[in-house]
Amino acid sequence: MVNKPKLLLITYYWPPAGGAGVQRWLKMSRYLAKHFEISVFSPENADYPITDESLNQEIPENTLNLQNKIWEPYAWAEKLSPKSQNFKKGNLKSKEKKSLTANFLLWIRANYFIPDARMFWIPSSVKFLKKYLEKNTFDAVISTGPPHSTHLIALALKKSYPNLVWLADFRDPWTQIDYFEQLPFTSKSIKKHQKLENEVLKKADIVTSVSPSWAKGLENLGAEKVEVVYNGFDEEDFSIKFPKPLKISLPEITYMGSLNNDRNPNFLWESLDDFLEKNPAQVFKLKFIGNIAEETKQKILSLKKLKEKTVFLDYMPHEQVIEHLHRATILLLLMNDTPNIQGIVPGKFFEYLAAERPILAIGKQQTDLDLILKQTQSGEMINFGDAKGVKYFLEKYLNSTIPFKPFKNNFTRASAAQRIQYLIEKSL
């Protein structure tokens, strides 16, 4: 029997972490385990904003879990300023005025925690892994960020073990991330970020990203070539036959996942409220599943018709979420109105795609996501502020009886893992 190549995955997000950050590599690892002997290095005591114990069951058998402890400054910061947890959840654009303490902590975060607040994990992790490598070997290492501290751990290993094939995976950009310009950086801090980012892009043997535009952005920053490996959906997740509800009283427009203030399209809520007002025969339920920013909730609850038809559900295990997606009439996908929108293709899009329900996407046309929506015939991109576009979409799909079958087969987790396998094996 031929020995499988040994693969080390360095990731901050690993079960029991829940939410979007864990999905990409947890799902792909099941397929990669058929071709590689996988070890996963993750923090022992991470301060995850969301946990999902059910995901532990999805870790492939024979996966070796390597862990060491991490000091989480967010836990300390939240004791001083509870509102600082907004940053941990990615919510920076809150219109609520920040306290002096919160502003001070944000300045400290920007200029002393480089590349991110998990920087304290780097030295101990490098020491731990180098000691492990004294008696063990790996053929390849994968680092996935954010947090981009993972890349600096891998960079240190690459310097000590030059023959180790290194794949640096960018689920989100680094200095080109949408909130980077909102942080109160000094010029010295910006230069340090740029220097570290450039070193990672140049030293990694393989660089991957999740969309063509983001890949191009990384190439412009110094990467020789960036491979696009899309996120995808896991066919096993969507092979379950859920029992039909005894009664569906109303069509459902469903949103899955966290919704921060920077993705709060007030025009959409007003458009939905107006539609309910003017079309009493076309009533629907608006359903949210996940952590919804308080400002967004208050906006919806201020609208007379819409508040009566809106349901907010807390984060729930992944399998239960998929059942809600299957029962939806329309799936709602909201984009950040940000300079890097061209390359944003949210991971949840692929799960929406697998659920085979029309996708109402609010964002910008002629972006990577818009092109995939058209390619798969899975929904429509409505420009920010286009209330008429929302109305036409609802009229077209809300009570449609035409079978909806998008072209989805090219966007599975299995095909993404196959691409990763190819990239690594050709570099060994």
C-alpha positions as CSV (number, residue, x, y, z in Angstrom):
1,M,0.0,0.0,0.0
2,V,1.4,3.4,-1.0
3,N,1.8,5.8,1.8
4,K,-0.3,8.9,1.6
5,P,1.4,12.3,1.6
6,K,1.3,14.0,5.0
7,L,-0.6,17.3,5.1
8,L,-0.7,19.8,8.0
9,L,-3.6,22.3,8.1
10,I,-3.1,25.4,10.2
11,T,-6.5,27.0,11.0
12,Y,-8.0,29.1,13.8
13,Y,-11.5,27.8,13.0
14,W,-12.1,24.2,13.7
15,P,-14.9,22.4,15.5
16,P,-16.4,23.2,17.9
17,A,-16.2,26.5,16.0
18,G,-19.5,27.3,14.2
19,G,-20.3,29.8,11.5
20,A,-18.8,30.5,8.1
21,G,-15.1,30.4,9.0
22,V,-15.0,26.7,9.7
23,Q,-16.9,25.3,6.7
24,R,-14.4,25.6,3.9
25,W,-11.7,23.4,5.2
26,L,-13.8,21.1,7.4
27,K,-15.9,20.2,4.4
28,M,-12.9,19.8,2.1
29,S,-11.0,17.7,4.6
30,R,-13.4,14.8,4.3
31,Y,-12.5,14.5,0.6
32,L,-8.8,15.3,1.0
33,A,-8.5,12.6,3.7
34,K,-8.9,10.0,0.9
35,H,-5.6,11.2,-0.6
36,F,-3.6,12.7,2.3
37,E,-2.8,11.8,5.9
38,I,-4.2,15.0,7.5
39,S,-3.1,16.7,10.8
40,V,-5.0,19.8,11.9
41,F,-3.3,22.4,14.1
42,S,-5.8,24.7,15.9
43,P,-6.0,26.6,19.2
44,E,-7.0,24.6,22.2
45,N,-9.0,27.3,24.0
46,A,-10.2,29.6,21.2
47,D,-12.8,32.4,21.9
48,Y,-15.2,31.5,19.0
49,P,-18.1,33.9,18.6
50,I,-20.3,30.9,17.5
51,T,-19.9,27.2,18.4
52,D,-21.6,24.2,16.9
53,E,-20.7,20.9,18.7
54,S,-22.5,18.9,15.9
55,L,-19.6,19.8,13.5
56,N,-17.3,17.6,15.6
57,Q,-19.0,14.6,13.9
58,E,-17.8,15.8,10.5
59,I,-14.1,15.6,11.3
60,P,-12.6,12.8,9.1
61,E,-11.6,9.6,10.9
62,N,-7.8,9.3,11.5
63,T,-7.4,13.1,11.5
64,L,-4.7,14.0,14.0
65,N,-5.7,17.0,16.0
66,L,-2.7,19.1,17.2
67,Q,-3.5,22.0,19.6
68,N,-1.8,24.5,21.8
69,K,-3.2,27.2,24.0
70,I,-3.9,30.7,22.8
71,W,-4.3,34.0,24.7
72,E,-7.4,35.7,23.4
73,P,-7.3,39.5,23.9
74,Y,-10.9,39.9,22.8
75,A,-12.1,38.1,26.0
76,W,-10.1,40.6,28.0
77,A,-11.2,43.6,25.9
78,E,-14.9,42.7,26.3
79,K,-14.5,43.0,30.1
80,L,-13.4,46.6,29.7
81,S,-15.8,47.4,26.9
82,P,-18.7,45.0,26.1
83,K,-19.2,46.8,22.8
84,S,-15.7,45.7,21.7
85,Q,-17.3,42.3,20.9
86,N,-18.7,44.0,17.8
87,F,-15.3,44.0,16.2
88,K,-14.9,40.3,16.9
89,K,-18.1,39.7,15.1
90,G,-17.0,42.0,12.2
91,N,-19.4,44.8,13.0
92,L,-17.4,48.1,12.6
93,K,-19.9,50.3,10.9
94,S,-22.3,50.7,13.7
95,K,-23.7,54.2,13.8
96,E,-23.8,54.1,17.5
97,K,-21.1,56.4,19.0
98,K,-18.2,54.6,20.5
99,S,-17.0,55.3,24.0
100,L,-13.5,56.6,24.6
101,T,-12.6,53.2,25.9
102,A,-13.9,51.5,22.8
103,N,-12.0,53.9,20.5
104,F,-8.8,53.4,22.5
105,L,-9.1,49.6,22.3
106,L,-9.7,49.9,18.6
107,W,-6.6,52.0,18.2
108,I,-4.6,49.4,20.2
109,R,-6.0,46.6,18.1
110,A,-5.1,48.4,14.9
111,N,-1.5,49.3,15.7
112,Y,-0.2,46.7,18.2
113,F,-2.1,43.5,17.1
114,I,-0.5,42.8,13.7
115,P,-1.6,41.1,11.6
116,D,-4.6,40.5,14.0
117,A,-5.6,39.8,17.5
118,R,-4.4,36.2,17.3
119,M,-0.8,37.3,16.9
120,F,0.0,36.0,20.4
121,W,-0.6,32.5,19.1
122,I,2.3,32.7,16.6
123,P,5.5,32.3,18.7
124,S,4.1,29.4,20.8
125,S,2.7,27.7,17.7
126,V,5.9,27.9,15.8
127,K,7.8,26.5,18.8
128,F,5.2,23.7,19.2
129,L,5.2,22.7,15.6
130,K,9.0,22.8,15.2
131,K,9.3,20.5,18.2
132,Y,6.8,18.2,16.7
133,L,8.7,18.2,13.4
134,E,11.8,17.0,15.2
135,K,10.3,13.5,15.3
136,N,7.6,13.8,12.6
137,T,7.4,14.9,9.0
138,F,4.9,16.7,6.7
139,D,5.0,16.9,2.9
140,A,2.8,20.0,2.7
141,V,1.3,22.7,5.0
142,I,-1.9,24.7,4.4
143,S,-2.5,27.9,6.2
144,T,-6.0,29.5,5.9
145,G,-6.9,33.0,6.9
146,P,-8.4,35.1,8.3
147,P,-7.0,35.3,10.8
148,H,-3.8,35.9,8.8
149,S,-1.7,35.0,11.9
150,T,-2.0,31.4,10.5
151,H,0.0,32.4,7.5
152,L,2.8,33.8,9.7
153,I,3.0,30.4,11.5
154,A,3.3,28.7,8.1
155,L,5.9,31.3,6.9
156,A,8.1,30.5,9.9
157,L,7.9,26.7,9.2
158,K,8.7,27.4,5.5
159,K,11.8,29.3,6.4
160,S,13.0,26.4,8.6
161,Y,11.9,23.6,6.3
162,P,12.3,25.0,2.7
163,N,11.2,21.7,1.1
164,L,7.9,21.8,2.8
165,V,5.2,22.7,0.1
166,W,3.2,25.6,1.4
167,L,-0.3,26.5,0.3
168,A,-1.6,29.9,1.6
169,D,-5.4,30.1,1.4
170,F,-7.1,33.5,1.5
171,R,-10.8,33.1,2.4
172,D,-10.8,36.8,2.7
173,P,-8.3,39.4,1.6
174,W,-5.7,40.9,4.1
175,T,-5.0,44.6,3.4
176,Q,-7.7,44.6,0.8
177,I,-10.5,43.5,3.2
178,D,-13.4,45.9,3.4
179,Y,-12.9,47.0,7.0
180,F,-9.1,47.6,6.7
181,E,-9.5,51.3,5.8
182,Q,-11.9,51.8,8.8
183,L,-9.2,50.9,11.3
184,P,-7.2,53.8,12.8
185,F,-3.8,52.7,11.5
186,T,-0.6,54.7,11.7
187,S,1.5,54.8,8.5
188,K,4.1,52.5,10.3
189,S,1.4,49.9,11.0
190,I,0.1,49.9,7.4
191,K,3.7,49.4,6.1
192,K,4.1,46.4,8.5
193,H,0.9,44.8,7.3
194,Q,2.0,45.3,3.7
195,K,5.5,43.9,4.3
196,L,4.1,40.7,6.0
197,E,1.5,40.2,3.4
198,N,4.0,40.6,0.6
199,E,6.3,38.1,2.2
200,V,3.6,35.5,2.6
201,L,2.5,36.0,-1.1
202,K,6.0,35.6,-2.4
203,K,7.2,32.7,-0.1
204,A,4.2,30.5,-0.4
205,D,4.5,27.8,-3.1
206,I,0.8,28.0,-3.9
207,V,-1.7,30.9,-3.1
208,T,-5.4,30.3,-3.4
209,S,-8.4,32.6,-3.1
210,V,-12.2,32.2,-3.4
211,S,-13.0,34.5,-6.4
212,P,-11.3,35.7,-9.6
213,S,-11.3,39.4,-8.5
214,W,-9.7,38.7,-5.1
215,A,-7.2,36.4,-6.8
216,K,-6.3,39.3,-9.2
217,G,-6.0,41.7,-6.2
218,L,-3.5,39.4,-4.5
219,E,-1.5,39.1,-7.7
220,N,-1.3,42.9,-7.9
221,L,0.2,42.8,-4.4
222,G,3.0,40.5,-5.3
223,A,1.8,36.9,-5.7
224,E,3.2,35.3,-8.9
225,K,-0.1,33.4,-9.5
226,V,-3.2,33.0,-7.4
227,E,-5.4,30.0,-8.0
228,V,-9.2,30.4,-7.7
229,V,-10.7,27.6,-5.5
230,Y,-14.3,28.5,-5.0
231,N,-16.2,27.6,-1.9
232,G,-19.0,25.1,-2.6
233,F,-21.7,23.0,-1.1
234,D,-21.4,19.5,0.4
235,E,-23.6,17.1,-1.5
236,E,-24.1,14.9,1.5
237,D,-25.6,17.8,3.4
238,F,-28.3,18.2,0.8
239,S,-29.0,14.6,0.2
240,I,-31.2,14.3,3.2
241,K,-34.9,14.1,2.5
242,F,-36.6,16.3,5.0
243,P,-40.2,15.6,5.8
244,K,-42.6,18.1,4.3
245,P,-44.2,20.4,6.9
246,L,-47.9,19.6,7.5
247,K,-48.8,23.1,6.4
248,I,-46.9,26.0,4.9
249,S,-49.2,28.9,5.6
250,L,-47.2,31.5,3.7
251,P,-44.3,31.7,1.2
252,E,-41.0,32.3,3.1
253,I,-38.1,34.6,2.2
254,T,-35.2,33.3,4.3
255,Y,-31.9,34.8,5.2
256,M,-29.2,32.5,6.7
257,G,-26.2,33.7,8.8
258,S,-25.0,36.8,10.6
259,L,-26.2,40.2,9.5
260,N,-24.0,43.1,10.6
261,N,-24.9,46.8,10.1
262,D,-22.6,47.2,7.1
263,R,-24.9,44.8,5.2
264,N,-28.2,46.4,6.3
265,P,-30.0,47.5,3.1
266,N,-32.7,49.7,4.6
267,F,-34.2,50.2,1.1
268,L,-34.9,46.5,0.9
269,W,-36.9,46.4,4.2
270,E,-38.9,49.4,3.0
271,S,-39.5,47.8,-0.4
272,L,-40.7,44.6,1.3
273,D,-43.0,46.6,3.6
274,D,-44.3,48.6,0.6
275,F,-45.0,45.3,-1.3
276,L,-47.0,43.9,1.6
277,E,-49.0,47.2,1.8
278,K,-49.8,47.2,-1.9
279,N,-50.2,43.5,-2.5
280,P,-52.4,42.1,0.2
281,A,-53.0,38.9,-1.8
282,Q,-49.2,38.2,-2.0
283,V,-48.3,38.0,1.7
284,F,-45.1,36.3,2.8
285,K,-43.0,35.6,5.9
286,L,-39.5,37.0,6.3
287,K,-37.3,34.6,8.3
288,F,-33.8,35.3,9.7
289,I,-31.6,32.5,11.0
290,G,-28.5,33.7,12.9
291,N,-27.0,36.8,14.7
292,I,-28.8,39.9,13.4
293,A,-27.5,43.4,14.4
294,E,-29.8,45.3,16.7
295,E,-30.0,48.3,14.4
296,T,-31.2,46.1,11.6
297,K,-33.8,44.5,13.8
298,Q,-35.1,47.9,15.0
299,K,-35.4,49.1,11.4
300,I,-37.5,46.1,10.4
301,L,-39.6,46.3,13.5
302,S,-40.3,50.0,12.8
303,L,-42.1,49.1,9.6
304,K,-45.8,48.4,10.2
305,K,-46.5,45.6,7.7
306,L,-43.1,43.9,7.6
307,K,-42.7,43.6,11.4
308,E,-45.9,41.5,11.5
309,K,-44.4,39.0,9.0
310,T,-40.8,38.8,10.3
311,V,-39.4,36.0,12.5
312,F,-35.9,36.1,14.1
313,L,-34.4,32.7,14.9
314,D,-31.1,32.2,16.8
315,Y,-28.1,30.3,15.4
316,M,-28.9,26.6,15.1
317,P,-27.0,23.5,14.1
318,H,-26.1,23.3,10.4
319,E,-28.4,20.4,9.5
320,Q,-31.4,22.3,10.9
321,V,-30.5,25.4,8.9
322,I,-30.4,23.3,5.7
323,E,-33.9,22.1,6.4
324,H,-35.1,25.8,6.6
325,L,-33.4,26.5,3.3
326,H,-35.2,23.6,1.6
327,R,-38.5,25.0,2.9
328,A,-37.9,28.5,1.7
329,T,-39.6,30.1,-1.3
330,I,-36.9,32.7,-1.9
331,L,-33.4,32.9,-0.4
332,L,-32.0,36.3,0.5
333,L,-28.3,37.1,0.0
334,L,-27.0,40.5,1.1
335,M,-23.7,42.0,0.0
336,N,-21.5,44.6,1.7
337,D,-21.5,47.9,-0.2
338,T,-17.7,48.1,-0.1
339,P,-14.8,48.8,-2.5
340,N,-13.8,45.1,-2.7
341,I,-17.4,44.0,-3.5
342,Q,-16.2,42.9,-7.0
343,G,-14.7,39.7,-5.6
344,I,-17.2,38.9,-2.8
345,V,-18.8,35.4,-3.3
346,P,-20.2,34.5,0.1
347,G,-19.9,30.8,1.2
348,K,-23.6,30.8,1.9
349,F,-24.3,31.4,-1.8
350,F,-23.3,27.8,-2.6
351,E,-25.6,26.4,0.1
352,Y,-28.4,28.5,-1.3
353,L,-27.5,27.2,-4.8
354,A,-27.7,23.6,-3.5
355,A,-31.1,24.2,-1.9
356,E,-32.5,25.0,-5.4
357,R,-34.5,28.0,-4.4
358,P,-34.5,31.4,-6.3
359,I,-31.8,33.7,-4.8
360,L,-32.6,37.4,-4.3
361,A,-29.1,39.0,-4.1
362,I,-28.7,42.6,-3.1
363,G,-25.4,44.1,-4.3
364,K,-23.9,45.2,-7.5
365,Q,-24.2,43.9,-11.0
366,Q,-21.2,42.9,-13.1
367,T,-19.4,41.5,-10.0
368,D,-18.1,37.9,-9.6
369,L,-21.2,36.9,-7.8
370,D,-23.5,38.4,-10.4
371,L,-21.7,36.4,-13.1
372,I,-22.0,33.2,-11.2
373,L,-25.7,33.8,-10.6
374,K,-26.2,34.1,-14.3
375,Q,-23.9,31.2,-15.1
376,T,-25.9,28.9,-12.8
377,Q,-29.3,30.5,-13.4
378,S,-29.8,30.5,-9.7
379,G,-31.3,33.9,-9.1
380,E,-30.8,37.6,-9.8
381,M,-28.5,40.4,-8.6
382,I,-30.5,43.6,-7.7
383,N,-28.4,46.7,-7.4
384,F,-28.3,48.6,-4.1
385,G,-31.3,50.9,-3.9
386,D,-33.3,49.3,-6.8
387,A,-36.7,49.0,-5.2
388,K,-38.3,48.3,-8.6
389,G,-36.0,45.4,-9.1
390,V,-37.0,43.9,-5.8
391,K,-40.7,44.3,-6.7
392,Y,-40.2,42.6,-10.1
393,F,-38.3,39.7,-8.5
394,L,-41.1,39.1,-5.9
395,E,-43.7,39.2,-8.6
396,K,-41.8,36.7,-10.6
397,Y,-40.9,34.1,-7.9
398,L,-43.1,34.6,-4.8
399,N,-45.9,32.4,-6.1
400,S,-44.3,30.7,-9.0
401,T,-45.2,27.1,-9.7
402,I,-42.5,26.6,-12.3
403,P,-39.8,24.0,-11.2
404,F,-36.6,25.8,-10.3
405,K,-33.4,23.9,-11.3
406,P,-30.2,25.9,-11.3
407,F,-26.9,24.5,-12.8
408,K,-25.0,23.7,-9.6
409,N,-22.7,20.7,-10.2
410,N,-19.5,22.6,-10.8
411,F,-19.6,24.1,-7.3
412,T,-19.4,21.1,-4.9
413,R,-16.9,20.8,-2.0
414,A,-15.7,17.6,-3.7
415,S,-14.7,19.5,-6.8
416,A,-12.9,22.2,-4.7
417,A,-11.0,19.5,-2.8
418,Q,-10.0,17.9,-6.1
419,R,-8.5,21.2,-7.2
420,I,-6.6,21.5,-3.9
421,Q,-5.3,17.9,-4.3
422,Y,-4.1,18.7,-7.8
423,L,-2.3,21.9,-6.8
424,I,-0.5,20.2,-3.9
425,E,0.4,16.9,-5.7
426,K,1.9,18.7,-8.7
427,S,4.1,20.7,-6.3
428,L,5.4,17.7,-4.3
